[in-house]
Amino acid sequence: AIQDGRMALKLSQKDLAQKVNEKPSIIQDYESGKAVPNTQVLGKLERTLGIKLRGSDIGKKLEVGKKSS
């Protein structure tokens, strides 16, 4: 889902890493499944990519301005 969201925005792993203040190798590990992002990083990735990365509707667009329960 991270890679799909990144590709949709035409961002490289390096670009995404800079936007969320992480190393490109970390983004690569998340995308390949070698590492699992903590909730803080997941939140930054969700806001940057505009998609949900947690819960049952992973990959869906985030509803702007709405709190999900």
PQR file of N, CA, C, O and H, with PARSE charges and radii, in Angstrom:
ATOM      1  N   ALA A   1       0.832  -1.196   0.000 -0.4000 1.5000
ATOM      2  CA  ALA A   1       0.000   0.000   0.000 -0.0000 2.0000
ATOM      3  C   ALA A   1       0.872   1.253   0.000  0.5500 1.7000
ATOM      4  O   ALA A   1       0.529   2.243  -0.647 -0.5500 1.4000
ATOM      5  N   ILE A   2       1.997   1.223   0.719 -0.4000 1.5000
ATOM      6  CA  ILE A   2       2.888   2.386   0.758 -0.0000 2.0000
ATOM      7  C   ILE A   2       3.425   2.663  -0.642  0.5500 1.7000
ATOM      8  O   ILE A   2       3.421   3.804  -1.104 -0.5500 1.4000
ATOM      9  H   ILE A   2       2.275   0.419   1.244  0.4000 1.0000
ATOM     10  N   GLN A   3       3.886   1.611  -1.309 -0.4000 1.5000
ATOM     11  CA  GLN A   3       4.450   1.780  -2.643 -0.0000 2.0000
ATOM     12  C   GLN A   3       3.388   2.278  -3.626  0.5500 1.7000
ATOM     13  O   GLN A   3       3.671   3.153  -4.445 -0.5500 1.4000
ATOM     14  H   GLN A   3       3.889   0.684  -0.934  0.4000 1.0000
ATOM     15  N   ASP A   4       2.179   1.737  -3.556 -0.4000 1.5000
ATOM     16  CA  ASP A   4       1.098   2.171  -4.442 -0.0000 2.0000
ATOM     17  C   ASP A   4       0.798   3.652  -4.241  0.5500 1.7000
ATOM     18  O   ASP A   4       0.643   4.397  -5.209 -0.5500 1.4000
ATOM     19  H   ASP A   4       1.949   1.027  -2.890  0.4000 1.0000
ATOM     20  N   GLY A   5       0.717   4.074  -2.980 -0.4000 1.5000
ATOM     21  CA  GLY A   5       0.452   5.481  -2.687 -0.0000 2.0000
ATOM     22  C   GLY A   5       1.570   6.381  -3.167  0.5500 1.7000
ATOM     23  O   GLY A   5       1.325   7.470  -3.687 -0.5500 1.4000
ATOM     24  H   GLY A   5       0.843   3.468  -2.194  0.4000 1.0000
ATOM     25  N   ARG A   6       2.789   5.925  -2.993 -0.4000 1.5000
ATOM     26  CA  ARG A   6       3.956   6.702  -3.424 -0.0000 2.0000
ATOM     27  C   ARG A   6       3.977   6.835  -4.943  0.5500 1.7000
ATOM     28  O   ARG A   6       4.236   7.915  -5.475 -0.5500 1.4000
ATOM     29  H   ARG A   6       2.988   5.040  -2.571  0.4000 1.0000
ATOM     30  N   MET A   7       3.703   5.728  -5.641 -0.4000 1.5000
ATOM     31  CA  MET A   7       3.703   5.747  -7.107 -0.0000 2.0000
ATOM     32  C   MET A   7       2.594   6.653  -7.647  0.5500 1.7000
ATOM     33  O   MET A   7       2.782   7.347  -8.646 -0.5500 1.4000
ATOM     34  H   MET A   7       3.493   4.851  -5.209  0.4000 1.0000
ATOM     35  N   ALA A   8       1.442   6.640  -6.980 -0.4000 1.5000
ATOM     36  CA  ALA A   8       0.318   7.474  -7.414 -0.0000 2.0000
ATOM     37  C   ALA A   8       0.684   8.957  -7.367  0.5500 1.7000
ATOM     38  O   ALA A   8       0.193   9.752  -8.168 -0.5500 1.4000
ATOM     39  H   ALA A   8       1.289   6.076  -6.168  0.4000 1.0000
ATOM     40  N   LEU A   9       1.550   9.319  -6.423 -0.4000 1.5000
ATOM     41  CA  LEU A   9       1.998  10.716  -6.303 -0.0000 2.0000
ATOM     42  C   LEU A   9       3.288  10.968  -7.076  0.5500 1.7000
ATOM     43  O   LEU A   9       3.844  12.065  -7.036 -0.5500 1.4000
ATOM     44  H   LEU A   9       1.949   8.673  -5.772  0.4000 1.0000
ATOM     45  N   LYS A  10       3.759   9.932  -7.785 -0.4000 1.5000
ATOM     46  CA  LYS A  10       4.987  10.023  -8.576 -0.0000 2.0000
ATOM     47  C   LYS A  10       6.189  10.454  -7.728  0.5500 1.7000
ATOM     48  O   LYS A  10       7.005  11.274  -8.149 -0.5500 1.4000
ATOM     49  H   LYS A  10       3.307   9.040  -7.818  0.4000 1.0000
ATOM     50  N   LEU A  11       6.276   9.879  -6.524 -0.4000 1.5000
ATOM     51  CA  LEU A  11       7.393  10.162  -5.628 -0.0000 2.0000
ATOM     52  C   LEU A  11       8.370   8.996  -5.660  0.5500 1.7000
ATOM     53  O   LEU A  11       7.966   7.838  -5.769 -0.5500 1.4000
ATOM     54  H   LEU A  11       5.613   9.213  -6.182  0.4000 1.0000
ATOM     55  N   SER A  12       9.652   9.307  -5.566 -0.4000 1.5000
ATOM     56  CA  SER A  12      10.646   8.243  -5.400 -0.0000 2.0000
ATOM     57  C   SER A  12      10.690   7.877  -3.914  0.5500 1.7000
ATOM     58  O   SER A  12      10.131   8.584  -3.076 -0.5500 1.4000
ATOM     59  H   SER A  12       9.980  10.248  -5.478  0.4000 1.0000
ATOM     60  N   GLN A  13      11.356   6.776  -3.602 -0.4000 1.5000
ATOM     61  CA  GLN A  13      11.516   6.411  -2.187 -0.0000 2.0000
ATOM     62  C   GLN A  13      12.258   7.521  -1.456  0.5500 1.7000
ATOM     63  O   GLN A  13      11.945   7.837  -0.308 -0.5500 1.4000
ATOM     64  H   GLN A  13      11.810   6.202  -4.283  0.4000 1.0000
ATOM     65  N   LYS A  14      13.236   8.108  -2.125 -0.4000 1.5000
ATOM     66  CA  LYS A  14      14.020   9.199  -1.520 -0.0000 2.0000
ATOM     67  C   LYS A  14      13.127  10.410  -1.239  0.5500 1.7000
ATOM     68  O   LYS A  14      13.224  11.018  -0.173 -0.5500 1.4000
ATOM     69  H   LYS A  14      13.490   7.852  -3.058  0.4000 1.0000
ATOM     70  N   ASP A  15      12.256  10.763  -2.195 -0.4000 1.5000
ATOM     71  CA  ASP A  15      11.344  11.911  -2.007 -0.0000 2.0000
ATOM     72  C   ASP A  15      10.424  11.676  -0.818  0.5500 1.7000
ATOM     73  O   ASP A  15      10.246  12.557   0.023 -0.5500 1.4000
ATOM     74  H   ASP A  15      12.177  10.270  -3.061  0.4000 1.0000
ATOM     75  N   LEU A  16       9.842  10.481  -0.755 -0.4000 1.5000
ATOM     76  CA  LEU A  16       8.934  10.161   0.340 -0.0000 2.0000
ATOM     77  C   LEU A  16       9.678  10.183   1.671  0.5500 1.7000
ATOM     78  O   LEU A  16       9.171  10.696   2.668 -0.5500 1.4000
ATOM     79  H   LEU A  16       9.987   9.766  -1.439  0.4000 1.0000
ATOM     80  N   ALA A  17      10.880   9.624   1.675 -0.4000 1.5000
ATOM     81  CA  ALA A  17      11.690   9.599   2.896 -0.0000 2.0000
ATOM     82  C   ALA A  17      11.945  11.018   3.404  0.5500 1.7000
ATOM     83  O   ALA A  17      11.853  11.278   4.603 -0.5500 1.4000
ATOM     84  H   ALA A  17      11.292   9.207   0.864  0.4000 1.0000
ATOM     85  N   GLN A  18      12.267  11.933   2.487 -0.4000 1.5000
ATOM     86  CA  GLN A  18      12.518  13.320   2.888 -0.0000 2.0000
ATOM     87  C   GLN A  18      11.256  13.967   3.461  0.5500 1.7000
ATOM     88  O   GLN A  18      11.329  14.725   4.429 -0.5500 1.4000
ATOM     89  H   GLN A  18      12.341  11.722   1.512  0.4000 1.0000
ATOM     90  N   LYS A  19      10.100  13.667   2.865 -0.4000 1.5000
ATOM     91  CA  LYS A  19       8.852  14.268   3.325 -0.0000 2.0000
ATOM     92  C   LYS A  19       8.468  13.802   4.731  0.5500 1.7000
ATOM     93  O   LYS A  19       7.865  14.559   5.491 -0.5500 1.4000
ATOM     94  H   LYS A  19      10.040  13.052   2.079  0.4000 1.0000
ATOM     95  N   VAL A  20       8.815  12.563   5.079 -0.4000 1.5000
ATOM     96  CA  VAL A  20       8.461  12.051   6.409 -0.0000 2.0000
ATOM     97  C   VAL A  20       9.671  12.011   7.348  0.5500 1.7000
ATOM     98  O   VAL A  20       9.591  11.480   8.455 -0.5500 1.4000
ATOM     99  H   VAL A  20       9.305  11.948   4.462  0.4000 1.0000
ATOM    100  N   ASN A  21      10.794  12.580   6.891 -0.4000 1.5000
ATOM    101  CA  ASN A  21      11.995  12.700   7.711 -0.0000 2.0000
ATOM    102  C   ASN A  21      12.546  11.337   8.128  0.5500 1.7000
ATOM    103  O   ASN A  21      12.896  11.124   9.289 -0.5500 1.4000
ATOM    104  H   ASN A  21      10.859  13.012   5.991  0.4000 1.0000
ATOM    105  N   GLU A  22      12.618  10.420   7.165 -0.4000 1.5000
ATOM    106  CA  GLU A  22      13.193   9.096   7.394 -0.0000 2.0000
ATOM    107  C   GLU A  22      14.238   8.834   6.316  0.5500 1.7000
ATOM    108  O   GLU A  22      14.323   9.577   5.338 -0.5500 1.4000
ATOM    109  H   GLU A  22      12.334  10.593   6.222  0.4000 1.0000
ATOM    110  N   LYS A  23      15.029   7.785   6.490 -0.4000 1.5000
ATOM    111  CA  LYS A  23      16.032   7.419   5.495 -0.0000 2.0000
ATOM    112  C   LYS A  23      15.370   6.640   4.353  0.5500 1.7000
ATOM    113  O   LYS A  23      14.440   5.871   4.594 -0.5500 1.4000
ATOM    114  H   LYS A  23      14.960   7.182   7.284  0.4000 1.0000
ATOM    115  N   PRO A  24      15.841   6.832   3.108 -0.5600 1.5000
ATOM    116  CA  PRO A  24      15.277   6.074   1.980  0.2800 2.0000
ATOM    117  C   PRO A  24      15.335   4.563   2.195  0.5500 1.7000
ATOM    118  O   PRO A  24      14.445   3.842   1.746 -0.5500 1.4000
ATOM    119  N   SER A  25      16.376   4.077   2.877 -0.4000 1.5000
ATOM    120  CA  SER A  25      16.493   2.637   3.117 -0.0000 2.0000
ATOM    121  C   SER A  25      15.364   2.136   4.025  0.5500 1.7000
ATOM    122  O   SER A  25      14.946   0.983   3.915 -0.5500 1.4000
ATOM    123  H   SER A  25      17.100   4.663   3.242  0.4000 1.0000
ATOM    124  N   ILE A  26      14.877   2.989   4.907 -0.4000 1.5000
ATOM    125  CA  ILE A  26      13.768   2.634   5.796 -0.0000 2.0000
ATOM    126  C   ILE A  26      12.487   2.470   4.969  0.5500 1.7000
ATOM    127  O   ILE A  26      11.738   1.513   5.162 -0.5500 1.4000
ATOM    128  H   ILE A  26      15.216   3.925   4.996  0.4000 1.0000
ATOM    129  N   ILE A  27      12.243   3.406   4.053 -0.4000 1.5000
ATOM    130  CA  ILE A  27      11.065   3.319   3.177 -0.0000 2.0000
ATOM    131  C   ILE A  27      11.144   2.032   2.356  0.5500 1.7000
ATOM    132  O   ILE A  27      10.141   1.339   2.184 -0.5500 1.4000
ATOM    133  H   ILE A  27      12.852   4.184   3.896  0.4000 1.0000
ATOM    134  N   GLN A  28      12.325   1.720   1.856 -0.4000 1.5000
ATOM    135  CA  GLN A  28      12.524   0.506   1.067 -0.0000 2.0000
ATOM    136  C   GLN A  28      12.198  -0.738   1.911  0.5500 1.7000
ATOM    137  O   GLN A  28      11.552  -1.670   1.433 -0.5500 1.4000
ATOM    138  H   GLN A  28      13.140   2.282   1.996  0.4000 1.0000
ATOM    139  N   ASP A  29      12.652  -0.736   3.160 -0.4000 1.5000
ATOM    140  CA  ASP A  29      12.368  -1.866   4.060 -0.0000 2.0000
ATOM    141  C   ASP A  29      10.875  -2.007   4.332  0.5500 1.7000
ATOM    142  O   ASP A  29      10.360  -3.124   4.387 -0.5500 1.4000
ATOM    143  H   ASP A  29      13.177   0.021   3.549  0.4000 1.0000
ATOM    144  N   TYR A  30      10.167  -0.874   4.505 -0.4000 1.5000
ATOM    145  CA  TYR A  30       8.720  -0.918   4.738 -0.0000 2.0000
ATOM    146  C   TYR A  30       8.015  -1.496   3.517  0.5500 1.7000
ATOM    147  O   TYR A  30       7.137  -2.350   3.646 -0.5500 1.4000
ATOM    148  H   TYR A  30      10.586   0.033   4.461  0.4000 1.0000
ATOM    149  N   GLU A  31       8.404  -1.026   2.327 -0.4000 1.5000
ATOM    150  CA  GLU A  31       7.740  -1.467   1.105 -0.0000 2.0000
ATOM    151  C   GLU A  31       7.984  -2.946   0.817  0.5500 1.7000
ATOM    152  O   GLU A  31       7.114  -3.626   0.271 -0.5500 1.4000
ATOM    153  H   GLU A  31       9.117  -0.333   2.223  0.4000 1.0000
ATOM    154  N   SER A  32       9.155  -3.441   1.179 -0.4000 1.5000
ATOM    155  CA  SER A  32       9.483  -4.843   0.903 -0.0000 2.0000
ATOM    156  C   SER A  32       9.004  -5.773   2.017  0.5500 1.7000
ATOM    157  O   SER A  32       9.055  -6.995   1.878 -0.5500 1.4000
ATOM    158  H   SER A  32       9.862  -2.889   1.622  0.4000 1.0000
ATOM    159  N   GLY A  33       8.539  -5.190   3.123 -0.4000 1.5000
ATOM    160  CA  GLY A  33       8.051  -5.999   4.218 -0.0000 2.0000
ATOM    161  C   GLY A  33       9.137  -6.436   5.190  0.5500 1.7000
ATOM    162  O   GLY A  33       8.878  -7.245   6.082 -0.5500 1.4000
ATOM    163  H   GLY A  33       8.497  -4.197   3.236  0.4000 1.0000
ATOM    164  N   LYS A  34      10.359  -5.910   5.029 -0.4000 1.5000
ATOM    165  CA  LYS A  34      11.455  -6.274   5.934 -0.0000 2.0000
ATOM    166  C   LYS A  34      11.327  -5.582   7.286  0.5500 1.7000
ATOM    167  O   LYS A  34      11.871  -6.051   8.285 -0.5500 1.4000
ATOM    168  H   LYS A  34      10.569  -5.253   4.304  0.4000 1.0000
ATOM    169  N   ALA A  35      10.602  -4.458   7.310 -0.4000 1.5000
ATOM    170  CA  ALA A  35      10.427  -3.715   8.558 -0.0000 2.0000
ATOM    171  C   ALA A  35       8.976  -3.264   8.650  0.5500 1.7000
ATOM    172  O   ALA A  35       8.300  -3.099   7.635 -0.5500 1.4000
ATOM    173  H   ALA A  35      10.160  -4.077   6.498  0.4000 1.0000
ATOM    174  N   VAL A  36       8.508  -3.067   9.870 -0.4000 1.5000
ATOM    175  CA  VAL A  36       7.146  -2.605  10.109 -0.0000 2.0000
ATOM    176  C   VAL A  36       7.240  -1.223  10.746  0.5500 1.7000
ATOM    177  O   VAL A  36       7.866  -1.070  11.795 -0.5500 1.4000
ATOM    178  H   VAL A  36       9.057  -3.201  10.695  0.4000 1.0000
ATOM    179  N   PRO A  37       6.624  -0.208  10.122 -0.5600 1.5000
ATOM    180  CA  PRO A  37       6.696   1.135  10.695  0.2800 2.0000
ATOM    181  C   PRO A  37       5.938   1.230  12.013  0.5500 1.7000
ATOM    182  O   PRO A  37       4.903   0.590  12.198 -0.5500 1.4000
ATOM    183  N   ASN A  38       6.469   2.036  12.922 -0.4000 1.5000
ATOM    184  CA  ASN A  38       5.733   2.261  14.169 -0.0000 2.0000
ATOM    185  C   ASN A  38       4.568   3.219  13.888  0.5500 1.7000
ATOM    186  O   ASN A  38       4.471   3.777  12.795 -0.5500 1.4000
ATOM    187  H   ASN A  38       7.310   2.556  12.771  0.4000 1.0000
ATOM    188  N   THR A  39       3.700   3.403  14.862 -0.4000 1.5000
ATOM    189  CA  THR A  39       2.491   4.199  14.628 -0.0000 2.0000
ATOM    190  C   THR A  39       2.801   5.652  14.286  0.5500 1.7000
ATOM    191  O   THR A  39       2.066   6.276  13.520 -0.5500 1.4000
ATOM    192  H   THR A  39       3.779   2.950  15.749  0.4000 1.0000
ATOM    193  N   GLN A  40       3.876   6.195  14.842 -0.4000 1.5000
ATOM    194  CA  GLN A  40       4.242   7.584  14.547 -0.0000 2.0000
ATOM    195  C   GLN A  40       4.620   7.736  13.067  0.5500 1.7000
ATOM    196  O   GLN A  40       4.173   8.666  12.396 -0.5500 1.4000
ATOM    197  H   GLN A  40       4.473   5.688  15.464  0.4000 1.0000
ATOM    198  N   VAL A  41       5.440   6.819  12.576 -0.4000 1.5000
ATOM    199  CA  VAL A  41       5.857   6.863  11.177 -0.0000 2.0000
ATOM    200  C   VAL A  41       4.661   6.563  10.267  0.5500 1.7000
ATOM    201  O   VAL A  41       4.500   7.193   9.222 -0.5500 1.4000
ATOM    202  H   VAL A  41       5.803   6.064  13.122  0.4000 1.0000
ATOM    203  N   LEU A  42       3.820   5.597  10.669 -0.4000 1.5000
ATOM    204  CA  LEU A  42       2.624   5.292   9.881 -0.0000 2.0000
ATOM    205  C   LEU A  42       1.743   6.525   9.728  0.5500 1.7000
ATOM    206  O   LEU A  42       1.214   6.781   8.647 -0.5500 1.4000
ATOM    207  H   LEU A  42       3.950   5.085  11.518  0.4000 1.0000
ATOM    208  N   GLY A  43       1.587   7.282  10.793 -0.4000 1.5000
ATOM    209  CA  GLY A  43       0.782   8.507  10.734 -0.0000 2.0000
ATOM    210  C   GLY A  43       1.346   9.502   9.749  0.5500 1.7000
ATOM    211  O   GLY A  43       0.601  10.107   8.977 -0.5500 1.4000
ATOM    212  H   GLY A  43       2.017   7.074  11.671  0.4000 1.0000
ATOM    213  N   LYS A  44       2.672   9.681   9.768 -0.4000 1.5000
ATOM    214  CA  LYS A  44       3.314  10.612   8.826 -0.0000 2.0000
ATOM    215  C   LYS A  44       3.137  10.122   7.390  0.5500 1.7000
ATOM    216  O   LYS A  44       2.868  10.915   6.487 -0.5500 1.4000
ATOM    217  H   LYS A  44       3.277   9.190  10.395  0.4000 1.0000
ATOM    218  N   LEU A  45       3.289   8.812   7.182 -0.4000 1.5000
ATOM    219  CA  LEU A  45       3.122   8.253   5.840 -0.0000 2.0000
ATOM    220  C   LEU A  45       1.681   8.421   5.353  0.5500 1.7000
ATOM    221  O   LEU A  45       1.454   8.757   4.191 -0.5500 1.4000
ATOM    222  H   LEU A  45       3.507   8.168   7.915  0.4000 1.0000
ATOM    223  N   GLU A  46       0.712   8.187   6.236 -0.4000 1.5000
ATOM    224  CA  GLU A  46      -0.700   8.338   5.861 -0.0000 2.0000
ATOM    225  C   GLU A  46      -1.004   9.774   5.438  0.5500 1.7000
ATOM    226  O   GLU A  46      -1.655  10.001   4.418 -0.5500 1.4000
ATOM    227  H   GLU A  46       0.897   7.914   7.180  0.4000 1.0000
ATOM    228  N   ARG A  47      -0.532  10.737   6.219 -0.4000 1.5000
ATOM    229  CA  ARG A  47      -0.794  12.141   5.894 -0.0000 2.0000
ATOM    230  C   ARG A  47      -0.095  12.546   4.591  0.5500 1.7000
ATOM    231  O   ARG A  47      -0.672  13.263   3.774 -0.5500 1.4000
ATOM    232  H   ARG A  47      -0.003  10.553   7.047  0.4000 1.0000
ATOM    233  N   THR A  48       1.134  12.090   4.401 -0.4000 1.5000
ATOM    234  CA  THR A  48       1.896  12.453   3.211 -0.0000 2.0000
ATOM    235  C   THR A  48       1.300  11.829   1.955  0.5500 1.7000
ATOM    236  O   THR A  48       1.191  12.490   0.922 -0.5500 1.4000
ATOM    237  H   THR A  48       1.603  11.507   5.065  0.4000 1.0000
ATOM    238  N   LEU A  49       0.916  10.562   2.043 -0.4000 1.5000
ATOM    239  CA  LEU A  49       0.402   9.849   0.876 -0.0000 2.0000
ATOM    240  C   LEU A  49      -1.105  10.049   0.680  0.5500 1.7000
ATOM    241  O   LEU A  49      -1.625   9.843  -0.417 -0.5500 1.4000
ATOM    242  H   LEU A  49       1.005  10.026   2.883  0.4000 1.0000
ATOM    243  N   GLY A  50      -1.797  10.448   1.742 -0.4000 1.5000
ATOM    244  CA  GLY A  50      -3.236  10.662   1.645 -0.0000 2.0000
ATOM    245  C   GLY A  50      -4.042   9.374   1.580  0.5500 1.7000
ATOM    246  O   GLY A  50      -5.168   9.368   1.082 -0.5500 1.4000
ATOM    247  H   GLY A  50      -1.375  10.615   2.633  0.4000 1.0000
ATOM    248  N   ILE A  51      -3.463   8.268   2.086 -0.4000 1.5000
ATOM    249  CA  ILE A  51      -4.179   6.993   2.109 -0.0000 2.0000
ATOM    250  C   ILE A  51      -4.079   6.369   3.492  0.5500 1.7000
ATOM    251  O   ILE A  51      -3.183   6.689   4.273 -0.5500 1.4000
ATOM    252  H   ILE A  51      -2.549   8.273   2.491  0.4000 1.0000
ATOM    253  N   LYS A  52      -5.025   5.464   3.784 -0.4000 1.5000
ATOM    254  CA  LYS A  52      -4.998   4.746   5.064 -0.0000 2.0000
ATOM    255  C   LYS A  52      -4.022   3.592   4.981  0.5500 1.7000
ATOM    256  O   LYS A  52      -3.997   2.865   3.988 -0.5500 1.4000
ATOM    257  H   LYS A  52      -5.753   5.204   3.150  0.4000 1.0000
ATOM    258  N   LEU A  53      -3.223   3.422   6.012 -0.4000 1.5000
ATOM    259  CA  LEU A  53      -2.259   2.335   6.075 -0.0000 2.0000
ATOM    260  C   LEU A  53      -2.518   1.423   7.274  0.5500 1.7000
ATOM    261  O   LEU A  53      -1.760   0.490   7.538 -0.5500 1.4000
ATOM    262  H   LEU A  53      -3.244   4.013   6.818  0.4000 1.0000
ATOM    263  N   ARG A  54      -3.606   1.711   7.995 -0.4000 1.5000
ATOM    264  CA  ARG A  54      -3.939   0.908   9.173 -0.0000 2.0000
ATOM    265  C   ARG A  54      -5.417   0.532   9.112  0.5500 1.7000
ATOM    266  O   ARG A  54      -6.215   1.213   8.468 -0.5500 1.4000
ATOM    267  H   ARG A  54      -4.222   2.469   7.781  0.4000 1.0000
ATOM    268  N   GLY A  55      -5.765  -0.548   9.783 -0.4000 1.5000
ATOM    269  CA  GLY A  55      -7.165  -0.951   9.874 -0.0000 2.0000
ATOM    270  C   GLY A  55      -7.603  -1.801   8.697  0.5500 1.7000
ATOM    271  O   GLY A  55      -6.780  -2.337   7.955 -0.5500 1.4000
ATOM    272  H   GLY A  55      -5.116  -1.100  10.306  0.4000 1.0000
ATOM    273  N   SER A  56      -8.909  -1.916   8.538 -0.4000 1.5000
ATOM    274  CA  SER A  56      -9.454  -2.830   7.531 -0.0000 2.0000
ATOM    275  C   SER A  56      -9.513  -2.233   6.138  0.5500 1.7000
ATOM    276  O   SER A  56      -9.630  -2.968   5.158 -0.5500 1.4000
ATOM    277  H   SER A  56      -9.578  -1.481   9.140  0.4000 1.0000
ATOM    278  N   ASP A  57      -9.433  -0.908   6.030 -0.4000 1.5000
ATOM    279  CA  ASP A  57      -9.553  -0.276   4.714 -0.0000 2.0000
ATOM    280  C   ASP A  57      -8.224   0.313   4.239  0.5500 1.7000
ATOM    281  O   ASP A  57      -8.162   1.456   3.788 -0.5500 1.4000
ATOM    282  H   ASP A  57      -9.337  -0.310   6.827  0.4000 1.0000
ATOM    283  N   ILE A  58      -7.177  -0.482   4.349 -0.4000 1.5000
ATOM    284  CA  ILE A  58      -5.841  -0.062   3.930 -0.0000 2.0000
ATOM    285  C   ILE A  58      -5.857   0.245   2.434  0.5500 1.7000
ATOM    286  O   ILE A  58      -6.401  -0.517   1.634 -0.5500 1.4000
ATOM    287  H   ILE A  58      -7.228  -1.411   4.716  0.4000 1.0000
ATOM    288  N   GLY A  59      -5.251   1.377   2.073 -0.4000 1.5000
ATOM    289  CA  GLY A  59      -5.172   1.767   0.673 -0.0000 2.0000
ATOM    290  C   GLY A  59      -6.250   2.739   0.239  0.5500 1.7000
ATOM    291  O   GLY A  59      -6.143   3.354  -0.822 -0.5500 1.4000
ATOM    292  H   GLY A  59      -4.810   1.996   2.723  0.4000 1.0000
ATOM    293  N   LYS A  60      -7.301   2.886   1.060 -0.4000 1.5000
ATOM    294  CA  LYS A  60      -8.357   3.840   0.709 -0.0000 2.0000
ATOM    295  C   LYS A  60      -7.884   5.261   1.004  0.5500 1.7000
ATOM    296  O   LYS A  60      -7.049   5.489   1.879 -0.5500 1.4000
ATOM    297  H   LYS A  60      -7.388   2.386   1.921  0.4000 1.0000
ATOM    298  N   LYS A  61      -8.443   6.211   0.249 -0.4000 1.5000
ATOM    299  CA  LYS A  61      -8.083   7.607   0.456 -0.0000 2.0000
ATOM    300  C   LYS A  61      -8.513   8.060   1.842  0.5500 1.7000
ATOM    301  O   LYS A  61      -9.559   7.658   2.350 -0.5500 1.4000
ATOM    302  H   LYS A  61      -9.122   6.026  -0.462  0.4000 1.0000
ATOM    303  N   LEU A  62      -7.677   8.911   2.445 -0.4000 1.5000
ATOM    304  CA  LEU A  62      -8.021   9.458   3.755 -0.0000 2.0000
ATOM    305  C   LEU A  62      -9.135  10.495   3.571  0.5500 1.7000
ATOM    306  O   LEU A  62      -9.110  11.280   2.623 -0.5500 1.4000
ATOM    307  H   LEU A  62      -6.827   9.238   2.032  0.4000 1.0000
ATOM    308  N   GLU A  63     -10.091  10.491   4.467 -0.4000 1.5000
ATOM    309  CA  GLU A  63     -11.128  11.506   4.480 -0.0000 2.0000
ATOM    310  C   GLU A  63     -10.548  12.733   5.167  0.5500 1.7000
ATOM    311  O   GLU A  63     -10.242  12.698   6.359 -0.5500 1.4000
ATOM    312  H   GLU A  63     -10.111   9.854   5.238  0.4000 1.0000
ATOM    313  N   VAL A  64     -10.401  13.798   4.429 -0.4000 1.5000
ATOM    314  CA  VAL A  64      -9.797  15.006   4.989 -0.0000 2.0000
ATOM    315  C   VAL A  64     -10.762  15.671   5.954  0.5500 1.7000
ATOM    316  O   VAL A  64     -11.931  15.892   5.641 -0.5500 1.4000
ATOM    317  H   VAL A  64     -10.650  13.827   3.461  0.4000 1.0000
ATOM    318  N   GLY A  65     -10.246  15.985   7.137 -0.4000 1.5000
ATOM    319  CA  GLY A  65     -11.040  16.700   8.126 -0.0000 2.0000
ATOM    320  C   GLY A  65     -11.966  15.822   8.955  0.5500 1.7000
ATOM    321  O   GLY A  65     -12.678  16.323   9.825 -0.5500 1.4000
ATOM    322  H   GLY A  65      -9.296  15.806   7.392  0.4000 1.0000
ATOM    323  N   LYS A  66     -11.966  14.524   8.696 -0.4000 1.5000
ATOM    324  CA  LYS A  66     -12.824  13.616   9.469 -0.0000 2.0000
ATOM    325  C   LYS A  66     -11.953  12.716  10.330  0.5500 1.7000
ATOM    326  O   LYS A  66     -10.918  12.213   9.895 -0.5500 1.4000
ATOM    327  H   LYS A  66     -11.387  14.117   7.989  0.4000 1.0000
ATOM    328  N   LYS A  67     -12.401  12.531  11.557 -0.4000 1.5000
ATOM    329  CA  LYS A  67     -11.713  11.588  12.442 -0.0000 2.0000
ATOM    330  C   LYS A  67     -12.293  10.203  12.204  0.5500 1.7000
ATOM    331  O   LYS A  67     -13.512  10.033  12.190 -0.5500 1.4000
ATOM    332  H   LYS A  67     -13.243  12.939  11.910  0.4000 1.0000
ATOM    333  N   SER A  68     -11.431   9.219  12.018 -0.4000 1.5000
ATOM    334  CA  SER A  68     -11.936   7.860  11.862 -0.0000 2.0000
ATOM    335  C   SER A  68     -12.034   7.214  13.236  0.5500 1.7000
ATOM    336  O   SER A  68     -11.199   7.451  14.109 -0.5500 1.4000
ATOM    337  H   SER A  68     -10.441   9.357  12.030  0.4000 1.0000
ATOM    338  N   SER A  69     -13.063   6.398  13.416 -0.4000 1.5000
ATOM    339  CA  SER A  69     -13.247   5.775  14.722 -0.0000 2.0000
ATOM    340  C   SER A  69     -12.674   4.389  14.761  0.5500 1.7000
ATOM    341  O   SER A  69     -12.744   3.720  15.792 -0.5500 1.4000
ATOM    342  H   SER A  69     -13.741   6.206  12.707  0.4000 1.0000
TER
END
